[in-house]
Amino acid sequence: MSSLAIACILFVGVLTSTLVAMLIARCLPDHHLTGDSKDVIKSGVGIIGTLTALVLGLLVAATKGTYDTQSGTVKDLAAQIAILDRILERYGTDSAEARGRLRDLGQSVLDQIWPHGSTGPIDFVAGQSKQFGESFFEAVAVLDPKTDTQRMLKGRAQEITVGMGQLRQKLVVNSERTIPAPLLIMLAVWQATLFAGLGLLAARNATAITVLIICMVSVAGALFLVLELDRPFEGLVRVSDTPLRVVVSNLGK
């Protein structure tokens, strides 16, 4: 389910609980909403609000870490590809085939992570980039160095190639969602309870209802951003492809 759909479900659920609470408040006897009762409701709402703020803060920190990790991995991968191209250039004309396969590898990574016209889940385990990576590794392995410099450059190229494989595996292992579904459900229950309490206390006029709706939209928007950060290569808030695209466009030059 998309981040926007989950945020909309939260908004609808919270709005429903608030309206129901407002209707219940009309039917309750007056002594149920006296000063002492209101104090208890306010205390309960305050406790739930504090818990919600703590959980949202933890979720933002966790998902921002996921987003930054994936973004950093992409930048490291782009830097490794650029360094490899320079090493193969210094190796000499015998590396022409390997440099061509390196361009194909870079383009395949771009096409796999940022496919045109698609914002759905990315399969990091399979895909063409795996085959292109193996092909590039073989092209480097068959190089026959004639001098000490070429032997050094070939060894360095092989080391970086292995490092690129490790970076690819980081993309794989970090692609799992970090927000468990039970936590989202509990957060939704807390929000519904929180706004139900506010609905019991709120005056039934346009101003109060407008303020409550603005608060609901804000909470749903916060959850939307958290979910988007937890899916760095999907949806609207995506890791930028600029570092890798710039490097690929300059390969072989």
VENMOFEN-V947725 format. One record per residue. N is the residue number from 1. RES is the residue in one small letter. D_CENTER is the distance of its C-alpha to the mean C-alpha in Angstrom with 1 decimal. Layout:
N&RES&D_CENTER ; N&RES&D_CENTER
//
This chain:
1&m&14.2 ; 2&s&12.0 ; 3&s&10.4 ; 4&l&13.5 ; 5&a&15.9 ; 6&i&14.9 ; 7&a&15.3 ; 8&c&18.6 ; 9&i&19.8 ; 10&l&19.4 ; 11&f&21.3 ; 12&v&24.0 ; 13&g&24.5 ; 14&v&24.9 ; 15&l&27.1 ; 16&t&29.3 ; 17&s&29.7 ; 18&t&30.8 ; 19&l&33.3 ; 20&v&34.7 ; 21&a&35.2 ; 22&m&37.0 ; 23&l&39.2 ; 24&i&40.0 ; 25&a&40.9 ; 26&r&43.6 ; 27&c&45.1 ; 28&l&45.2 ; 29&p&48.5 ; 30&d&48.7 ; 31&h&49.1 ; 32&h&45.6 ; 33&l&44.1 ; 34&t&46.5 ; 35&g&45.6 ; 36&d&45.2 ; 37&s&42.9 ; 38&k&40.8 ; 39&d&40.5 ; 40&v&39.2 ; 41&i&36.7 ; 42&k&35.5 ; 43&s&35.1 ; 44&g&33.2 ; 45&v&30.8 ; 46&g&30.4 ; 47&i&29.6 ; 48&i&26.9 ; 49&g&25.5 ; 50&t&25.4 ; 51&l&23.6 ; 52&t&21.0 ; 53&a&20.5 ; 54&l&20.2 ; 55&v&17.7 ; 56&l&15.4 ; 57&g&15.9 ; 58&l&14.9 ; 59&l&11.7 ; 60&v&10.8 ; 61&a&11.9 ; 62&a&10.2 ; 63&t&6.6 ; 64&k&7.6 ; 65&g&9.1 ; 66&t&6.4 ; 67&y&4.9 ; 68&d&8.7 ; 69&t&9.7 ; 70&q&8.2 ; 71&s&9.5 ; 72&g&12.6 ; 73&t&13.1 ; 74&v&13.2 ; 75&k&15.7 ; 76&d&17.7 ; 77&l&18.0 ; 78&a&19.3 ; 79&a&21.7 ; 80&q&23.0 ; 81&i&23.7 ; 82&a&25.6 ; 83&i&27.6 ; 84&l&28.5 ; 85&d&29.8 ; 86&r&32.0 ; 87&i&33.3 ; 88&l&34.3 ; 89&e&35.9 ; 90&r&38.0 ; 91&y&38.9 ; 92&g&40.9 ; 93&t&41.5 ; 94&d&41.2 ; 95&s&37.4 ; 96&a&37.2 ; 97&e&36.1 ; 98&a&33.4 ; 99&r&32.1 ; 100&g&32.0 ; 101&r&30.0 ; 102&l&27.6 ; 103&r&27.1 ; 104&d&26.6 ; 105&l&24.0 ; 106&g&22.0 ; 107&q&22.2 ; 108&s&21.3 ; 109&v&18.0 ; 110&l&17.3 ; 111&d&18.4 ; 112&q&16.4 ; 113&i&12.9 ; 114&w&13.8 ; 115&p&16.5 ; 116&h&18.6 ; 117&g&18.3 ; 118&s&15.6 ; 119&t&12.1 ; 120&g&12.3 ; 121&p&11.1 ; 122&i&11.8 ; 123&d&14.5 ; 124&f&14.4 ; 125&v&17.5 ; 126&a&19.9 ; 127&g&20.2 ; 128&q&22.7 ; 129&s&21.1 ; 130&k&22.5 ; 131&q&26.0 ; 132&f&25.9 ; 133&g&25.0 ; 134&e&27.9 ; 135&s&30.2 ; 136&f&29.5 ; 137&f&30.1 ; 138&e&33.4 ; 139&a&34.4 ; 140&v&34.1 ; 141&a&35.9 ; 142&v&38.9 ; 143&l&39.5 ; 144&d&43.1 ; 145&p&43.3 ; 146&k&46.8 ; 147&t&46.6 ; 148&d&45.2 ; 149&t&42.7 ; 150&q&41.4 ; 151&r&41.2 ; 152&m&39.1 ; 153&l&36.8 ; 154&k&36.4 ; 155&g&35.6 ; 156&r&33.0 ; 157&a&31.4 ; 158&q&31.3 ; 159&e&29.7 ; 160&i&26.9 ; 161&t&26.5 ; 162&v&26.0 ; 163&g&23.5 ; 164&m&21.5 ; 165&g&21.6 ; 166&q&20.2 ; 167&l&17.3 ; 168&r&16.6 ; 169&q&16.9 ; 170&k&14.3 ; 171&l&11.8 ; 172&v&13.3 ; 173&v&13.3 ; 174&n&9.9 ; 175&s&8.5 ; 176&e&9.8 ; 177&r&8.4 ; 178&t&9.4 ; 179&i&10.7 ; 180&p&14.1 ; 181&a&15.7 ; 182&p&18.8 ; 183&l&17.1 ; 184&l&15.9 ; 185&i&19.4 ; 186&m&21.0 ; 187&l&19.1 ; 188&a&20.3 ; 189&v&23.8 ; 190&w&23.9 ; 191&q&23.1 ; 192&a&25.7 ; 193&t&28.2 ; 194&l&27.6 ; 195&f&28.2 ; 196&a&31.0 ; 197&g&32.7 ; 198&l&32.3 ; 199&g&33.7 ; 200&l&36.7 ; 201&l&37.5 ; 202&a&36.6 ; 203&a&39.4 ; 204&r&39.6 ; 205&n&39.5 ; 206&a&37.3 ; 207&t&36.3 ; 208&a&35.0 ; 209&i&33.2 ; 210&t&31.5 ; 211&v&30.3 ; 212&l&28.9 ; 213&i&27.1 ; 214&i&25.5 ; 215&c&24.4 ; 216&m&23.0 ; 217&v&21.0 ; 218&s&19.7 ; 219&v&18.5 ; 220&a&16.9 ; 221&g&15.2 ; 222&a&13.9 ; 223&l&12.5 ; 224&f&11.0 ; 225&l&9.2 ; 226&v&8.1 ; 227&l&6.9 ; 228&e&5.1 ; 229&l&3.4 ; 230&d&3.2 ; 231&r&2.8 ; 232&p&2.8 ; 233&f&6.3 ; 234&e&7.1 ; 235&g&8.6 ; 236&l&9.7 ; 237&v&7.3 ; 238&r&6.8 ; 239&v&7.9 ; 240&s&11.6 ; 241&d&14.0 ; 242&t&16.9 ; 243&p&17.7 ; 244&l&18.0 ; 245&r&19.7 ; 246&v&22.2 ; 247&v&23.1 ; 248&v&23.7 ; 249&s&25.8 ; 250&n&28.0 ; 251&l&28.5 ; 252&g&32.2 ; 253&k&33.4
//
